[in-house]
């Protein structure tokens, strides 16, 4: 997969995985529209992009709000080409489902799932047009929780699993059209989004650095992979067990449920 000189959109580009991906593509000469909710973090990313060898515009936008997708499309409508879309923006609120507010439930669904579906739909004409000389890329950032649904993350898991199946279905729908659809499954990653989550490796939440995750992600993308799993090996063993014997995963998690709930009850990035 040729990743050089891409022209595209990265959502949630102000920090974490989104910012790191912006710098990877910047080093390959990209021109990017950086989308996020905070002007200061987007401005910081834009400066880093320029220093890395790329160029960037910023768009301060909450993608869960009405009209946000239209404003993203308007921002790139005059571009010569669009051949990259990274659906990275997301939020999380952990805790028991019956204690979750409707506002938090809808916020996760709207940003993690509805927004990337609508944004991809709106940009597909440009992505198909941009994929004539080489494949355009739609990169969806899902989660390891899409592969193993963890307790106290029911809504988040639903949105990330939905995003993964969206990517799989769209990949088949767009076969032969010049649009490469890839889904990434990061495990727990040491980002600001995880700063209020206190579960450790002994509870199944071994964290990787952003650098390690991005290294695996970019290697998979360069290889033309459609499914890119960046989880550590310890997590992949549980993923395999969840396919082979899901009730065994239930049994393994059950004794630690109370401790896990205490460790994740404050996990919130909404």
N, C-alpha and C positions, 0 to 999 in steps of 0.2 A: 504494500500500500504506500503510495507516494503522499507524504504528509507535508511537503514543502509548499510555501506560498499560498496557503489556504486563505479563503475569505469567508468569515462566518461569525456565528453568534455563540457566546457562552453565557449561560444563565448561572446565577449564583457565583459570579466571577470575582467577588470582593475578597474572598478568603478561602482557605482550605484547598480542597481538590480543584475547585473551579479556578482559583488563582494559579495553582501549580500547572494546570493544563494550559492556561493562557500563556504562561511563560514557555512551556514546551513548544507550542505552536509559534510563538513569537520568535524563538531561536531558529525557526525554520522559515522565517520571513512572512508570517501571517499578518493580515489586517483583520482586526476583530471588533465586533460590537460587544462590549461588556455590559451585561444586564444584572442589576441587583437592586436591593432596597436602600442601600446606604451610599451616598455620594462620596463620602470620605474614603471608604474602602475601595470603591471603584476607581477613584482618582489615583489611589496608591498603586493599584494593579496596573492601570494604564501607564504610569510612569515606569514601572518595572518592565512592562511589555516593550516600551520604547528602548529602554536600556538593553534589553535582551536581543534587539534587532528587528522587532516588529513595529506595528502601529495600531492604534486603538481609538475607538470612540466609546463614550459611555452613555448609558441610558438608565436613569434612576426609575425603577418601575417595580411595583409589587405585582407579580404575574398572576396572583389570585384575584385581582380586582378586575371588574368589567372594563373592557376596552384596552387592557394592557397588551394583549396579543397583537391587536391592530397597530398599536404604537411601535411595537418591535418591527413589524413588517414595514411600516412607513419609514422607519429609520434606515432600512437597507434597500428600499425599492429602487433607488437610483444607482445602486452598485452595479458594476459591470457583471459580476457573478456572485453567487452564494453557493459554496460547496462544502460547508461545514456547519452543523448544528449540534451543540452539546447541551443536552437537557440535564443540568446538574443541580439547579436550585431545589431545595427541599427543607422541610422542618420536621421536628419530632416532639412528641409529648408522651412520655412513658407513664405507666400506672395501670391500675385495674380498670377494666373497661367500664364498669358501672360507676366509677368515680370520675370518668372523663367527661368534660363538658362538651356540649354540642358544638360550641364555638371551636374548641380544639380539634374535634373530629373533622369538622368541615374544613378547617384550615389545612390540615394534613392532606385531605383528599384533594382540595382545590389546588394546592401548590405542587404536591408530589406527583399527582396523577393527571388531573384535569388540565392543568397548564401545559405540560409537555405534549399531551395529545393535541390540544388546540393549536399550539405553536407549530408543531410538526405539520399538522394539516394545512395551516396557513402558508408555510414556507415550502411545501412540496413542489409547487410549480417552479420556483427558483432553483431548488435543489436538483430537480430533474434536468433543468436547462443547464445547470452548472456541471452536470455529470456526463457531458458529451465527450470530452477529451480524456477524462479519467473519472473514476467513481467519486461522487459526492459522499459525504459521511454524515450519518445521524448517529450520535453517540449518546446513549441513555445511561445515566448513572443510577443503577438500582442499589441493591444492598445484599449482603450475605443473609440478612433476615428474610429475603425473598426465597432463599433456599432452605432455611431452617427457621420456621416461625417460633420466635421466643416469647415466653410468657411476659405479660405486662407491656407488650408492643403490638397488640392485636391490630390496631388501626394502621400504624406505621407499616407493619408487615403486609397488610392488605394493599396499601398503596404501592409498595415497592414490588410486590409480586405482580400486581396489575401492570406496572410499568414494564416488567420483564416480559410478560405475555404479550403486551402491546408490541414490544420490539420484535418478538418472535413472529407474530402474525404479520406485522408490517414488512419484515424481511422477506417473507414468502410472497406477500402481495406485490412487492417491488422487484422481484427477481427479474434480472435482465434489463432493468430500466436505468442502470447507472447510478443507483443510490445504494450505498453499503450501510446497512443497519447493524450496529453493534451494541451489546449490553454489557455493562461492567458490574461486577458483584464485589464491592469492597467489604472487607470485614471491618471490625472496629478500628478506626483510624484516629490518630492523635491530632484532632482538629478542634477549633473553638466550639463546634457543634457538640463535642463530647465532654466539654469542660464541666458540665453539671451532672455527669454520670460517673458513679463511683464503683462500679463493678470491676473486679480485677480478673486476671488470667485464670485464677483458681475457680472462678464462676463462669468460665467460658468466654471471657471478654478480653483476650489477649490483644493488645493494641499494636498496630504497626505505624511507623512514621509515614507522613505524607510522601516523602521521597521514595520509600520502598514501594508504596502502593502505585505511585506514578510510574516508576520504573517498569513494573510488571504490566501496567495498563498500556503504556506506550509500546512495549515489546509485542503485546498481543495485537494492538492496532496495526503496527508495522507489518506483522505477519498476515494481516488480513483476517484475523479471527472475528467471529461474530459473537461469541460468548467468552468473556474475559473474567476469570475468577482471581482476585488478588488476595484471598484469605490465606492466613498462615496454615501450615500443614496440620496443626492441632485442630483447627476449625474444620478443615476439609474432612477429617476423619468423622466428625459428627455429621457433616453433610452427606457423606456416603452412608452412614448408619441410618440417617433419616429417610433415604431412598430404600434401603434394604429392610429395615425394621424400625419404623417410626415409633412404635410403642416402646421400644427400648430407649429411645431418646426421652420419651415421657418419664419412664422409670428413673433414668439417670438424673433428670432435672428435678424431680419431685422432692427429694430430701432438702434441697437448697432453696425452695421457693420463697420462704419467709426472708431469708438473708438477701436473696436477689431483689425482692420487692423493696427492701430497705435501701439497697444500693442504687436503685434506678428511679426511685419515686420522685426525685427532684430533676430528672433529666427532661429538659425543656429548651427548645430553641425558637419557639413561636414568638 
